[in-house]
Amino acid sequence: MVQTTNRNQEDKIVKKIEALQDLRGIAIIMVIFFHVGSTVFGNNNIFMHGKNDVLLFFIVSGFIISSIHKNDVGIEKFVLFLKKRAIRIYLPIFFIFVILFAITGKGTEYHHDIFNIIRNFFLIQNPVESIHPYSWTLVYEMFYYVTFAFFSILFGWSIYIYVFIIITPIVISRLFGIYYDDSIIFTSFYNLYFLAGVLISYYYNSFKINSSNSTLVLVFFIFLLLPFIIENEMIIFLSTILFFIVYLKRDISNRFLNIIGNASFSIYLVHALVISIGKYIIPDLNFIKFLSLVLFSFLFGYIYHIYFENKIVKEINKKFLKRIK
């Protein structure tokens, strides 16, 4: 099956460059710390760096997707690609929506409006109007998947044409003084992170970086601390790319980060549910509440990953994705 072949290709890429999973692990740890810290400590949250670390996921997505599918062309590959992404993303979103809002009754009138639910479910809403507290990132992910599928797979255009099409509205918006607006996804600076991942995947073997452990530590701390010091999006963007490339080129892998990285998508989705419920039932003892929400986020996210993402989603893939020879 093409489905199996593509999955094997992705596994080979991840195994060949296991640091990708490490980076996912680093990103999800820092994002969880940021969200839980904001819930428990409010404005005194010392983990504010986490709001930028989610952008590591965007670079990883651009890198992996373009690496796997850069030679895929045609309507059949196009349909298969979108089916895979839709099943992986829409099923857990539906599951989380049902639990978070239908069962718990959380949210405002907006969250329970059927039109808004449908728009949010298909990730075609304004990113700042996300029902799931953190699904705004998936709006950008889906935008990347769909545009990549259309231009690179369906039409078979050069990756450079795809990059030009996506980057043009961003450049024009800056030239005409239209500053960053989360509601206008076509001009969002976040799209550059996906494009960076795409271009890095194409030129990865050309990078001749032989950095030491001390260099990696230095680059990591620059990436970690920079958001505390400046708010310049371009400098933060470049520091994130630098850390990404240096970490990959170190050719190292950490088992714990790999495990967390593999489950990062599930952890990211589930931790919103853990926080929204746990903040009401865990005693307001800052350290205990923080530690409990962090541990439960990883625990339930990992359980969700093992029993839902790895079993149910894969089973649905086998049953509903047709063979394409």
Protein Blocks (a to p, Z undefined) as FASTA:
>chain_A
ZZlmmmmmmmmmmmmmmmlmmmmmmmmmmmmmmmmmmmmnommlcklmmmmmmmmmmmmm
mmmmmmmmmmggcjklmmmmmmmmmmmmmmmmmmmmmmmmmmnopacfklmpmklmmmmm
nopacfklcfblmlmmmmmmmmmmmmmmmmmmmnopafklmmmmmmmmmmmmmmnopacd
fklmklpmklmmmmmmmmmmmmmmmpccdddfklmmmmmmmmmmmmmmpmcfklmmmmmm
mmmmmmmmnopacfklmmmmmmmmmmmmmmmmmmmmmmmmgccbfklmmmmmmmmmmmmm
mmmmmmmmmmmmmmmmmmmmccdZZ
